Amino acid sequence: MGKEYKVGELIYDGNIYDGMNTEIADFPFYSHWLKKRKNGNILELCCGTGRLTIPLALEGYNITGVDNNTSMLKQAQEKASELKVTVRLIEADMRTFDLPEVYDVIFIPFNSIHHLYNKQDFFNVLISVKKHLKENGYFIFDCFNPDIRYIVNSEKEEKLIAEYSTKDGREIVIKQTMIYENKTQINRIKWHYFINGEFDSTQNMDMRMCFPHELDAYLSFYGFKSSHKFGGFKEEIYEEKSEKQLFV
């Protein structure tokens, strides 16, 4: 369509990412489901800086993390080394990864599927996951439940979404604007970064909205049997006003 959708490089700066993403409300949920294959091989796609990977490894899971960003993986390795925990980290694209092992659980946390900007990208992920998943294994992921009213209201003004300090001593302020594209289902989000009191840059944080029946249909078509669909990390029943979609 002649448009480039992406996530800006500054967003993937390891220290800036970790400074913003300190919450691990999803950790108990993933740990609970991974316990069903406690002694198995676990694969996390889009592991980033090891926000979940490292705590799960510390709990004794045999976990491998995959991400396509060198900076994020470097940060994850440094954190793992500091904690003296062994984690296998691989640089690869979740659409095309090709590993020699198969896994008991494969999961994609933290809304990462929203960065698959067209249907074929998502289909390629499902094909790759299916290839690497053991029979009767679990494929688990979470994403937002689209709220078009929220998106439309958010288009009307710039919103402050974060203020924090990074490990390397930077003071970060992020303000957000967005415009939704009906045709592509992509929310064109822009994060405006102020570092140490001065404007630094505007970074794209584009996200494709994934609608409930759409995801149900894609999963069924590629042979995945839905065990559970939750509306939150406390395993709330999924309903229209749920903030999240959690697929098992």
LOZAMAR-924582 format. One record per residue (C-alpha): x, y, z; residue in one letter. Coordinates in nm, 4 decimals, decimal comma, always signed. Layout:
N
        xx        yy        zz  residuo
         X         Y         Z        a
...
// end
This chain:
248
        xx        yy        zz  residuo
   +0,0000   +0,0000   +0,0000        m
   +0,3039   +0,2229   -0,0148        g
   +0,3095   +0,2730   +0,3624        k
   +0,5716   +0,1526   +0,6036        e
   +0,4574   +0,0168   +0,9371        y
   +0,7147   -0,0297   +1,2097        k
   +0,8327   +0,0145   +1,5653        v
   +1,0954   +0,2845   +1,6081        g
   +1,4538   +0,1954   +1,7019        e
   +1,4488   +0,4037   +2,0205        l
   +1,1585   +0,1975   +2,1530        i
   +1,3850   -0,1081   +2,1246        y
   +1,6707   +0,0563   +2,3138        d
   +1,7209   -0,1984   +2,5931        g
   +1,7436   +0,0491   +2,8823        n
   +1,4532   +0,2617   +2,7595        i
   +1,2415   -0,0509   +2,7102        y
   +1,3212   -0,1942   +3,0534        d
   +1,2668   +0,1364   +3,2287        g
   +0,9143   +0,1563   +3,0902        m
   +0,8139   -0,2089   +3,1106        n
   +0,8575   -0,2983   +3,4758        t
   +0,5185   -0,4629   +3,5287        e
   +0,4986   -0,8422   +3,5152        i
   +0,1272   -0,8873   +3,5807        a
   +0,1297   -1,1547   +3,3104        d
   +0,4008   -1,3618   +3,4812        f
   +0,1696   -1,5699   +3,7097        p
   -0,0536   -1,6504   +3,4126        f
   +0,2270   -1,7812   +3,1936        y
   +0,3996   -1,9588   +3,4808        s
   +0,0728   -2,1362   +3,5668        h
   +0,0250   -2,2685   +3,2130        w
   +0,3903   -2,3591   +3,1690        l
   +0,3640   -2,5787   +3,4802        k
   +0,1482   -2,8145   +3,2742        k
   +0,4667   -2,8990   +3,0841        r
   +0,7100   -2,8280   +3,3689        k
   +0,9819   -3,0623   +3,2473        n
   +0,9335   -2,9882   +2,8799        g
   +1,0979   -2,7561   +2,6307        n
   +0,9556   -2,4039   +2,6339        i
   +0,9892   -2,1489   +2,3540        l
   +0,9140   -1,7796   +2,3982        e
   +0,8768   -1,5765   +2,0793        l
   +0,9400   -1,2014   +2,0978        c
   +1,1250   -1,2423   +2,4278        c
   +1,2695   -0,8900   +2,4144        g
   +1,5022   -0,8147   +2,7058        t
   +1,3967   -1,1278   +2,8924        g
   +1,1216   -0,9620   +3,0964        r
   +0,9530   -1,3032   +3,1353        l
   +1,2241   -1,5322   +3,0018        t
   +1,4670   -1,4748   +3,2876        i
   +1,2180   -1,5038   +3,5793        p
   +1,0817   -1,8224   +3,4218        l
   +1,4334   -1,9632   +3,3855        a
   +1,4935   -1,8815   +3,7519        l
   +1,1857   -2,0921   +3,8326        e
   +1,3523   -2,3868   +3,6634        g
   +1,1904   -2,3904   +3,3213        y
   +1,3971   -2,5094   +3,0251        n
   +1,3225   -2,2005   +2,8184        i
   +1,4558   -2,0638   +2,4907        t
   +1,3947   -1,7016   +2,3931        g
   +1,3669   -1,5791   +2,0337        v
   +1,3690   -1,2161   +1,9226        d
   +1,4711   -1,0364   +1,6037        n
   +1,6289   -0,7358   +1,7753        n
   +1,9989   -0,7491   +1,8599        t
   +1,9860   -0,4708   +2,1205        s
   +1,7060   -0,6395   +2,3137        m
   +1,8805   -0,9774   +2,3126        l
   +2,2057   -0,8188   +2,4297        k
   +2,0210   -0,6621   +2,7218        q
   +1,8591   -0,9975   +2,8024        a
   +2,1951   -1,1752   +2,8011        q
   +2,3492   -0,9150   +3,0316        e
   +2,0590   -0,9501   +3,2766        k
   +2,0830   -1,3300   +3,2679        a
   +2,4578   -1,3143   +3,3324        s
   +2,4096   -1,0799   +3,6299        e
   +2,1658   -1,3285   +3,7826        l
   +2,3846   -1,6262   +3,6885        k
   +2,0993   -1,8003   +3,5092        v
   +2,1440   -1,9883   +3,1826        t
   +1,9019   -1,8899   +2,9085        v
   +1,9328   -1,9821   +2,5437        r
   +1,8692   -1,6730   +2,3318        l
   +1,8317   -1,6823   +1,9538        i
   +1,8055   -1,3970   +1,7052        e
   +1,5301   -1,4859   +1,4588        a
   +1,2011   -1,3636   +1,3132        d
   +0,8869   -1,5238   +1,4588        m
   +0,7451   -1,5520   +1,1060        r
   +1,0332   -1,7562   +0,9688        t
   +1,2262   -1,9119   +1,2588        f
   +1,3598   -2,2599   +1,1902        d
   +1,4977   -2,4475   +1,4913        l
   +1,6028   -2,8131   +1,5232        p
   +1,3908   -2,8750   +1,8338        e
   +1,0191   -2,9118   +1,8919        v
   +0,8553   -2,7663   +2,2027        y
   +0,5949   -2,8557   +2,4611        d
   +0,4841   -2,4929   +2,4947        v
   +0,5309   -2,1994   +2,2598        i
   +0,4099   -1,8604   +2,3761        f
   +0,4046   -1,5024   +2,2476        i
   +0,3487   -1,2538   +2,5313        p
   +0,3009   -0,8803   +2,5729        f
   +0,0793   -0,8009   +2,2730        n
   +0,3588   -0,8803   +2,0277        s
   +0,1277   -1,0150   +1,7586        i
   +0,0034   -0,6593   +1,7050        h
   +0,3274   -0,5968   +1,5146        h
   +0,2262   -0,8441   +1,2445        l
   +0,0934   -0,5900   +0,9993        y
   -0,0917   -0,8136   +0,7526        n
   -0,2744   -1,1464   +0,7526        k
   +0,0065   -1,3347   +0,5801        q
   +0,2501   -1,2372   +0,8562        d
   +0,0169   -1,3925   +1,1124        f
   -0,0385   -1,6999   +0,8958        f
   +0,3394   -1,7453   +0,8694        n
   +0,3697   -1,7330   +1,2479        v
   +0,1016   -2,0002   +1,2844        l
   +0,2764   -2,2191   +1,0269        i
   +0,6109   -2,1811   +1,2052        s
   +0,4585   -2,2446   +1,5476        v
   +0,2779   -2,5555   +1,4245        k
   +0,6022   -2,6888   +1,2770        k
   +0,7821   -2,6511   +1,6126        h
   +0,5046   -2,7609   +1,8491        l
   +0,4788   -3,1143   +1,9846        k
   +0,1542   -3,3025   +1,9410        e
   -0,0845   -3,1902   +2,2161        n
   +0,1526   -2,9052   +2,3004        g
   +0,0298   -2,5633   +2,4068        y
   +0,0405   -2,2460   +2,1972        f
   -0,0394   -1,9423   +2,4145        i
   -0,0507   -1,5724   +2,3341        f
   -0,2103   -1,2505   +2,4484        d
   -0,3242   -0,9350   +2,2727        c
   -0,5575   -0,6420   +2,3220        f
   -0,9310   -0,6658   +2,2708        n
   -0,9833   -0,3774   +2,0255        p
   -1,1804   -0,0837   +2,1618        d
   -1,2568   +0,1439   +1,8697        i
   -1,4240   +0,4017   +2,0965        r
   -1,1039   +0,4343   +2,2985        y
   -0,8971   +0,4686   +1,9811        i
   -1,1272   +0,7359   +1,8365        v
   -1,1215   +0,9354   +2,1607        n
   -0,7430   +0,9050   +2,1778        s
   -0,7099   +1,0543   +1,8285        e
   -0,8376   +1,3860   +1,9614        k
   -0,5425   +1,4781   +2,1827        e
   -0,1823   +1,4147   +2,2768        e
   -0,1590   +1,2011   +2,5890        k
   +0,1221   +1,1622   +2,8428        l
   +0,1817   +0,7882   +2,8780        i
   +0,5117   +0,7512   +3,0653        a
   +0,7649   +0,9284   +3,2873        e
   +1,0585   +0,7311   +3,4272        y
   +1,4338   +0,7033   +3,4751        s
   +1,6487   +0,4496   +3,2917        t
   +1,9211   +0,2342   +3,4387        k
   +2,1797   +0,4343   +3,2448        d
   +2,0653   +0,7663   +3,3915        g
   +1,8243   +0,9161   +3,1377        r
   +1,5012   +1,0912   +3,2357        e
   +1,2326   +0,9854   +2,9887        i
   +0,8954   +1,1424   +2,9101        v
   +0,6740   +0,9904   +2,6384        i
   +0,3672   +1,1544   +2,4863        k
   +0,1392   +0,9683   +2,2461        q
   -0,0726   +1,0535   +1,9425        t
   -0,2558   +0,8078   +1,7173        m
   -0,4633   +0,7742   +1,4026        i
   -0,6555   +0,4551   +1,3166        y
   -0,6755   +0,3207   +0,9604        e
   -1,0018   +0,1345   +0,9036        n
   -0,8892   -0,0316   +0,5825        k
   -0,5742   -0,1904   +0,7251        t
   -0,6881   -0,2224   +1,0913        q
   -0,3604   -0,0529   +1,1856        i
   -0,3406   +0,1991   +1,4655        n
   -0,0736   +0,4482   +1,3590        r
   +0,0724   +0,5322   +1,7000        i
   +0,3472   +0,7884   +1,7455        k
   +0,5500   +0,8182   +2,0647        w
   +0,7128   +1,1581   +2,1137        h
   +1,0243   +1,1190   +2,3292        y
   +1,1657   +1,3833   +2,5611        f
   +1,5009   +1,2867   +2,7138        i
   +1,6527   +1,4838   +3,0030        n
   +1,3996   +1,7619   +2,9528        g
   +1,4470   +1,8093   +2,5777        e
   +1,2570   +1,6760   +2,2780        f
   +1,4523   +1,3881   +2,1223        d
   +1,2473   +1,2270   +1,8460        s
   +0,9152   +1,0847   +1,7312        t
   +0,9047   +0,7068   +1,7064        q
   +0,6428   +0,4864   +1,5396        n
   +0,4657   +0,2252   +1,7521        m
   +0,2280   +0,0933   +1,4854        d
   -0,0057   -0,1858   +1,5929        m
   -0,2506   -0,3922   +1,3888        r
   -0,5773   -0,4450   +1,5709        m
   -0,6786   -0,8128   +1,5928        c
   -1,0518   -0,8683   +1,6187        f
   -1,1927   -1,1656   +1,8140        p
   -1,3724   -1,3573   +1,5389        h
   -1,0815   -1,2929   +1,3044        e
   -0,8329   -1,4611   +1,5383        l
   -1,0715   -1,7478   +1,6162        d
   -1,1065   -1,8160   +1,2430        a
   -0,7329   -1,8022   +1,1689        y
   -0,6472   -2,0408   +1,4523        l
   -0,9170   -2,2880   +1,3536        s
   -0,8157   -2,2790   +0,9871        f
   -0,4556   -2,3691   +1,0743        y
   -0,5608   -2,6583   +1,2943        g
   -0,5315   -2,5133   +1,6435        f
   -0,7943   -2,6302   +1,8901        k
   -0,8924   -2,3615   +2,1400        s
   -0,8721   -2,4910   +2,4954        s
   -0,9397   -2,1583   +2,6675        h
   -0,9920   -1,7949   +2,5810        k
   -0,9668   -1,5522   +2,8701        f
   -1,0349   -1,1812   +2,9073        g
   -0,7513   -1,1105   +3,1534        g
   -0,4459   -1,2545   +3,3256        f
   -0,6542   -1,3703   +3,6242        k
   -0,8337   -1,5974   +3,3763        e
   -1,1481   -1,3885   +3,3728        e
   -1,4194   -1,5002   +3,1308        i
   -1,3709   -1,3341   +2,7940        y
   -1,6523   -1,0925   +2,7122        e
   -1,7204   -0,7890   +2,4974        e
   -1,5665   -0,5367   +2,7369        k
   -1,2602   -0,7431   +2,8269        s
   -0,9356   -0,5491   +2,7921        e
   -0,7417   -0,8518   +2,6720        k
   -0,7698   -1,1640   +2,4589        q
   -0,5682   -1,4551   +2,5999        l
   -0,5588   -1,7682   +2,3850        f
   -0,4585   -2,1172   +2,5024        v
// end
